[in-house]
């Protein structure tokens, strides 16, 4: 059983009322962009000085205090809580009002510099495009109208990631996500009014593209030696940003440089270099379908009754991807334990694995819940692998005549581990296999569907707006001190107070 978290001690409502010196001022401190610890500190500070600080938002609140949020962002948050525009009945204030009140020992008069400005919502303007601030609130189709803008922002996002600037990287991706969800092409900066997540930097890039057809910053980034080298090096299976950056500083620019200089590589990186050309090629839906047949046969051979789900971009409707992900479970809880080694042994016997690395399910060992996870990575039993896929089987699959036996037939001259060539009858494909207990399958399905930003925004929404912790294992409600159970993705969305968005519209 997963242990319950211990509740933090807090003042009761009656205790607050007894110590309150200013009952006409009811303050709610918005945790969004502030964090739990800072909000808790400010709450204690305010109460120690006799201010009435409420833990949850309600109609009795008179002052909403926020830090690092725009008025539109705070208003959007309020609208999500109340279902209506409440800006006329409550003060939306910057943290400066709160700190000045703490220094004065009483609520200071609200001045213009304290007020968070909310842009008026267009009334009946057919050209206005309104948008919710979280990607998990928006429907984002595969094909959209603004790829000429989003591709530029995503290059800047990727470059920021290469430079270890996660905040800037996420900001560009959020801006691109908003543009992807728009119902029509952006033709002028006027089309962007009232839209969230578009910072000054993103707007400058968009404005330049709209006016000149391209952005000098984006083109300079795209052509830079660092960007091209980092893209090539991080494209190697098993190589992250830090390793690639170290190699770049040592003068290495490509996989060939690693081979030429005799760079020390671990087993995963060796496979990444060896099959680099193949792994850079997109994986087609036809290839993913052939691999699905192989995985299904392997799983059912060692565990009849198991369920297999194709995940990632292909579940969202993509026709191509960079790898193929599968989620595996069994309706009888516990039968999935120790399944992965059996699957990989079957695949090895068929000559289908060029590389594989299996990890155990550490979540079951720790039993410590999602809120204490050291990272956003889940802890399921999984296998990172490279499959040997017969090209003839893909052609047969396209003609609806392929079988798993066709796929597993390998030429004697094509030994696993040898270098690829254009004339070979097979190609290397990245495949991730993940085994989930049935009780966690809905959360795992949600977490492994993507997109990356959509999943990030789901976790952010859960934490900042609902005081919950969401992972690919569970959903924990800190208010109820309870783990919430779910059998479907729809139930998880309902717990989070979100409209259910189907996989095909999670391409943020």
C-alpha positions in Angstrom: 0.0 0.0 0.0 1.2 3.5 -0.8 1.7 5.5 2.4 -0.4 8.6 2.9 1.3 11.9 3.2 1.2 13.8 6.5 -0.8 17.0 6.4 0.9 20.2 7.2 -0.5 22.0 10.3 -2.5 25.2 9.5 -4.7 27.6 11.3 -8.4 26.8 11.4 -10.9 29.3 10.0 -12.0 30.3 13.5 -8.4 30.8 14.6 -7.8 33.1 11.6 -10.9 35.0 12.3 -9.9 35.5 16.0 -6.5 37.0 15.1 -7.7 39.0 12.1 -7.3 42.8 12.4 -8.7 43.6 9.0 -11.8 41.5 8.3 -13.0 43.6 5.4 -9.9 42.5 3.4 -9.9 38.8 2.4 -6.7 37.9 0.5 -6.0 34.9 -1.7 -2.3 34.4 -2.8 -2.1 32.8 -6.2 0.5 30.0 -6.2 0.8 30.0 -10.0 4.5 30.8 -11.0 5.2 31.4 -7.3 5.6 27.9 -5.9 4.3 26.2 -2.8 7.0 27.2 -0.4 7.0 30.9 -1.2 3.2 31.0 -1.0 3.3 29.3 2.4 5.9 31.8 3.7 3.8 34.8 2.5 0.7 33.2 4.0 2.4 32.9 7.4 3.8 36.4 7.2 0.4 37.9 6.4 -1.4 36.0 9.2 1.3 37.0 11.7 0.5 40.6 11.0 -3.3 40.1 11.3 -4.3 39.8 7.7 -7.0 37.4 6.6 -5.3 35.0 4.1 -7.6 32.3 2.6 -6.2 28.9 1.4 -8.8 28.5 -1.4 -10.5 30.9 -3.7 -14.2 31.7 -3.1 -16.7 34.5 -3.7 -15.6 36.1 -0.3 -12.2 37.0 -1.6 -11.6 40.7 -2.1 -7.9 40.8 -3.1 -6.1 38.3 -5.3 -2.3 38.7 -5.0 0.0 37.4 -7.7 3.7 37.3 -8.6 5.2 37.2 -12.2 1.7 36.9 -13.8 0.0 39.2 -16.2 -3.5 40.4 -15.5 -4.8 38.3 -18.3 -3.2 35.2 -16.9 -4.7 35.8 -13.4 -8.1 36.6 -15.0 -8.0 33.4 -17.0 -7.2 31.5 -13.8 -10.2 33.1 -12.0 -12.5 32.3 -14.9 -11.5 28.7 -14.7 -12.4 28.7 -11.0 -15.7 30.6 -11.2 -16.8 30.1 -14.8 -17.4 33.8 -15.2 -15.5 37.1 -15.3 -15.0 38.2 -11.7 -12.5 41.0 -12.3 -15.2 43.6 -11.4 -15.7 42.1 -7.9 -12.1 41.5 -6.8 -8.8 43.4 -6.9 -6.2 41.7 -9.1 -2.9 42.9 -7.5 0.8 42.6 -8.0 2.8 41.2 -5.1 4.0 44.8 -4.5 0.7 45.7 -2.9 1.1 42.8 -0.5 4.7 43.6 0.5 3.9 47.3 1.0 1.0 46.3 3.2 3.3 44.0 5.2 5.7 46.9 5.8 2.9 49.3 6.7 1.3 46.8 9.0 -2.1 47.4 7.4 -3.7 47.1 3.9 -2.4 50.0 1.9 -4.6 51.9 -0.5 -4.8 50.2 -3.9 -3.1 52.4 -6.4 -2.8 52.1 -10.2 0.8 50.7 -10.0 -0.5 47.8 -7.9 -3.3 46.7 -10.3 -2.7 44.0 -12.8 -4.2 45.2 -16.1 -6.7 43.0 -17.9 -7.1 43.6 -21.6 -10.8 44.0 -22.5 -12.3 41.1 -24.3 -13.4 41.9 -27.8 -17.2 42.0 -28.1 -18.5 40.7 -31.3 -15.2 41.2 -33.1 -15.0 38.3 -35.6 -11.2 38.8 -36.2 -10.3 38.2 -32.5 -8.9 34.8 -31.5 -9.1 33.9 -27.9 -7.1 31.2 -26.3 -6.8 29.4 -22.9 -3.4 29.7 -21.3 -2.6 26.0 -20.7 -1.9 23.7 -23.6 -3.9 20.9 -21.9 -7.0 23.1 -22.2 -6.6 23.5 -25.9 -7.3 21.2 -28.9 -4.2 21.2 -31.1 -4.6 19.2 -34.4 -1.7 17.5 -36.3 -2.1 19.9 -39.2 -2.3 23.6 -38.5 -2.2 27.0 -40.2 1.0 28.5 -38.8 3.9 26.1 -39.4 5.9 29.0 -41.0 5.9 30.6 -37.5 6.0 27.6 -35.2 9.0 26.0 -36.9 11.0 29.2 -36.3 10.1 29.3 -32.6 10.9 25.6 -32.2 14.4 26.1 -33.6 14.9 28.8 -31.0 13.5 26.5 -28.3 15.8 23.7 -29.3 18.8 26.0 -29.4 17.9 27.3 -25.9 17.8 23.7 -24.7 21.2 23.1 -26.2 22.4 26.0 -24.2 20.9 24.6 -20.9 18.3 27.4 -20.7 15.2 25.4 -20.0 13.0 28.4 -19.1 13.6 30.0 -22.5 13.1 26.7 -24.3 9.8 26.1 -22.7 8.7 29.7 -23.3 9.3 29.4 -27.1 7.5 26.0 -27.1 4.5 27.5 -25.3 4.3 30.3 -27.8 4.5 27.8 -30.7 1.8 25.7 -29.1 -0.6 28.7 -29.0 0.0 29.3 -32.7 -0.7 25.7 -33.5 -4.1 25.8 -31.9 -5.3 28.9 -33.8 -8.2 28.3 -36.2 -6.6 30.3 -39.0 -3.3 31.7 -40.4 -1.8 34.6 -38.6 -1.5 37.5 -41.0 -0.7 40.5 -38.8 0.3 41.2 -35.2 -3.3 42.3 -34.6 -4.3 38.7 -34.8 -2.2 38.0 -31.7 -3.9 40.4 -29.3 -5.3 38.8 -26.2 -3.4 35.5 -26.8 -1.5 34.1 -23.8 2.1 32.8 -23.6 3.4 35.1 -26.3 6.4 36.9 -24.7 8.2 39.9 -26.1 11.0 37.7 -27.7 8.5 35.5 -29.5 6.5 38.4 -30.7 9.6 40.1 -32.1 10.4 36.9 -34.1 6.8 36.6 -35.3 6.7 40.3 -36.3 9.9 40.0 -38.3 8.7 36.9 -40.1 5.3 38.5 -40.9 7.0 41.6 -42.3 10.1 40.2 -43.9 9.4 36.6 -44.6 12.1 35.3 -42.2 13.8 36.1 -38.9 17.5 37.0 -38.9 17.9 35.4 -35.5 16.3 32.2 -36.5 18.4 31.9 -39.7 21.6 32.7 -37.9 20.8 30.1 -35.3 19.9 27.5 -37.9 23.2 28.0 -39.8 25.4 28.3 -36.7 28.1 25.6 -36.2 27.1 25.0 -32.6 23.4 24.4 -33.4 24.2 22.1 -36.3 26.8 20.2 -34.2 24.5 19.9 -31.2 21.7 18.6 -33.3 23.9 16.0 -34.9 25.4 14.9 -31.6 22.2 14.8 -29.6 20.7 12.8 -32.5 22.9 9.9 -31.5 20.9 7.3 -29.5 22.1 7.5 -25.9 23.6 11.0 -26.0 22.1 13.9 -24.0 22.7 17.6 -24.1 25.4 17.7 -21.5 27.5 15.0 -23.2 27.0 16.6 -26.6 28.0 20.0 -25.2 31.2 18.5 -23.7 32.1 16.9 -27.0 31.4 20.1 -28.9 33.8 22.0 -26.6 36.4 19.3 -27.3 36.0 20.1 -31.0 33.8 17.2 -32.0 31.0 17.9 -34.5 29.5 14.7 -35.8 29.3 10.9 -35.2 32.2 10.5 -37.7 34.3 12.7 -35.4 33.7 10.3 -32.5 34.8 7.4 -34.6 37.9 9.2 -36.0 39.1 10.3 -32.6 38.4 7.0 -30.9 36.1 8.6 -28.3 35.2 6.3 -25.4 31.5 5.4 -25.7 29.2 3.3 -23.6 27.3 0.4 -25.1 24.2 2.5 -25.9 26.2 5.2 -27.6 28.1 2.7 -29.6 24.8 1.3 -31.0 23.7 4.9 -31.6 26.8 5.7 -33.7 26.7 2.3 -35.5 23.1 2.7 -36.7 23.1 6.5 -36.8 22.0 6.9 -40.5 19.1 4.5 -40.0 17.9 6.1 -36.8 17.9 9.6 -38.3 15.4 8.4 -40.9 11.7 8.9 -40.1 9.8 5.8 -39.0 6.6 5.4 -41.2 3.2 4.3 -39.9 3.6 1.2 -42.1 6.8 0.3 -40.4 5.2 0.9 -37.0 2.4 -1.4 -37.9 4.8 -4.2 -38.8 6.6 -3.7 -35.5 3.2 -3.8 -33.7 2.6 -7.2 -35.2 6.0 -8.4 -34.0 5.6 -7.0 -30.4 2.0 -8.4 -30.2 3.2 -11.9 -31.2 6.2 -11.7 -28.7 4.0 -10.6 -25.8 1.2 -13.1 -26.4 3.8 -15.9 -26.8 5.0 -15.3 -23.3 1.9 -13.9 -21.6 -1.5 -14.8 -23.2 -4.2 -12.2 -22.5 -1.8 -9.3 -22.2 -2.9 -6.0 -23.8 -0.6 -3.9 -26.1 -1.1 -0.3 -27.0 0.8 1.7 -29.7 1.8 5.0 -28.0 3.5 8.3 -28.8 3.0 10.3 -32.0 1.4 7.3 -33.8 -1.4 7.2 -31.2 -1.9 10.9 -31.9 -2.4 10.1 -35.6 1.1 10.9 -37.0 2.2 9.2 -40.2 5.9 9.4 -39.3 7.9 9.5 -36.1 11.5 9.1 -34.8 10.7 5.9 -32.8 7.9 3.5 -31.9 6.6 3.2 -28.3 4.4 0.4 -26.8 2.6 0.1 -23.5 2.0 -3.4 -22.2 -0.2 -4.6 -19.4 -2.4 -7.5 -18.2 -5.9 -7.2 -16.8 -4.9 -9.5 -13.9 -2.7 -7.3 -11.6 0.7 -8.8 -10.9 0.9 -11.0 -14.0 2.9 -8.3 -15.7 5.8 -8.6 -13.2 9.0 -9.9 -14.7 7.5 -9.8 -18.2 10.1 -7.7 -20.0 13.0 -10.3 -19.9 10.7 -12.9 -21.4 9.7 -10.6 -24.2 13.3 -9.6 -25.0 14.4 -13.3 -24.9 11.8 -14.1 -27.5 12.8 -11.2 -29.7 16.5 -12.3 -29.4 15.7 -15.8 -30.4 14.0 -14.4 -33.5 17.1 -12.3 -34.4 15.1 -9.1 -34.1 17.2 -7.1 -31.6 20.3 -5.2 -32.5 20.5 -3.6 -29.1 18.4 -3.6 -25.9 18.7 -2.3 -22.3 16.1 -3.3 -19.8 15.3 -1.5 -16.5 13.3 -2.8 -13.6 10.2 -1.2 -12.1 11.6 1.0 -9.3 8.2 2.5 -8.5 7.1 -0.8 -6.9 10.3 -0.9 -4.8 10.0 2.7 -3.5 6.2 3.0 -3.2 6.6 6.7 -2.6 4.0 8.2 -5.0 4.3 10.8 -7.7 4.8 13.9 -5.6 8.2 12.6 -4.4 9.6 11.6 -7.8 13.0 12.9 -8.5 12.1 13.8 -12.1 9.3 13.6 -14.6 10.5 10.3 -15.9 8.3 7.4 -14.8 9.7 4.3 -13.2 8.1 1.4 -15.1 9.8 -1.7 -16.2 11.0 -0.8 -19.7 13.2 -1.8 -22.6 15.1 0.7 -24.8 15.9 -1.2 -27.9 16.9 -1.1 -31.6 14.9 -3.5 -33.8 16.1 -5.1 -37.0 13.2 -4.6 -39.4 13.0 -6.4 -42.7 12.2 -4.0 -45.5 10.4 -6.7 -47.4 8.0 -7.2 -44.5 7.0 -3.5 -44.6 6.2 -3.9 -48.3 4.2 -6.9 -47.6 2.4 -5.2 -44.8 1.5 -2.3 -47.1 -0.2 -5.0 -49.3 -1.8 -6.6 -46.2 0.0 -9.9 -46.6 2.8 -9.7 -44.0 3.2 -12.1 -41.1 5.5 -12.0 -38.1 7.4 -14.9 -39.6 8.1 -12.8 -42.7 9.5 -10.1 -40.5 11.8 -12.4 -38.4 13.4 -14.0 -41.4 16.9 -12.6 -41.7 19.6 -13.3 -44.3 22.6 -15.2 -43.0 24.9 -12.5 -44.3 23.1 -9.8 -42.3 24.4 -10.5 -38.8 23.0 -8.3 -36.0 25.5 -5.5 -35.3 26.9 -5.1 -38.7 27.0 -1.7 -40.4 24.0 -0.7 -42.6 24.2 0.0 -46.3 21.6 1.2 -48.9 21.5 -2.2 -50.4 20.7 -4.1 -47.2 17.3 -5.7 -46.8 16.7 -4.4 -43.3 16.9 -1.2 -41.3 17.4 -0.3 -37.7 14.4 1.3 -35.8 14.2 2.6 -32.3 11.6 0.9 -30.2 10.6 1.5 -26.5 8.7 -1.2 -24.7 7.0 -0.2 -21.3 5.2 -2.6 -18.9 2.6 -1.1 -16.6 0.5 -2.6 -13.8 -3.2 -2.6 -14.8 -4.1 -0.2 -11.9 -1.7 2.4 -13.4 -2.5 1.7 -17.1 -4.7 4.8 -17.6 -2.1 7.1 -16.1 0.7 5.4 -18.2 -1.5 5.7 -21.3 -1.9 9.4 -20.7 1.8 10.0 -19.9 3.1 8.1 -22.9 0.7 9.6 -25.5 2.3 13.1 -25.6 3.0 15.6 -26.9 5.9 16.5 -24.6 4.5 20.0 -23.9 1.0 18.7 -23.5 2.2 16.3 -20.8 4.2 19.1 -19.1 1.2 21.4 -19.1 -1.0 18.7 -17.6 1.4 18.3 -14.7 1.7 22.0 -14.3 -2.1 22.4 -14.3 -2.5 19.6 -11.8 0.0 21.2 -9.4 -0.7 24.9 -9.8 -4.4 24.9 -10.3 -5.7 21.8 -8.5 -3.0 21.1 -5.8 -2.5 17.6 -7.2 0.5 15.6 -8.3 0.2 13.9 -11.7 2.6 11.3 -13.0 2.5 8.3 -15.4 1.8 6.2 -12.3 -0.9 8.0 -10.3 -2.8 11.2 -9.4 -2.4 12.4 -5.8 -4.8 15.0 -4.3 -3.0 16.9 -1.6 -6.2 18.5 -0.3 -7.8 15.1 0.3 -4.5 13.4 1.2 -5.6 10.7 -1.3 -4.5 8.8 -4.4 -7.3 9.0 -7.0 -8.0 5.8 -9.0 -8.9 5.9 -12.7 -9.5 3.2 -15.3 -9.6 5.6 -18.3 -8.0 8.8 -19.5 -11.5 10.5 -19.4 -11.6 9.9 -15.6 -8.2 11.6 -15.1 -9.3 14.7 -17.1 -12.5 14.8 -15.0 -10.5 14.7 -11.8 -8.4 17.6 -13.1 -11.5 19.6 -14.1 -10.5 19.6 -17.7 -12.5 18.9 -20.9 -11.3 15.6 -22.3 -9.1 16.1 -25.3 -8.7 13.1 -27.6 -5.1 11.9 -28.5 -5.4 13.3 -32.1 -5.7 16.8 -30.7 -2.8 16.7 -28.2 -0.2 17.9 -30.6 0.8 21.0 -28.7 
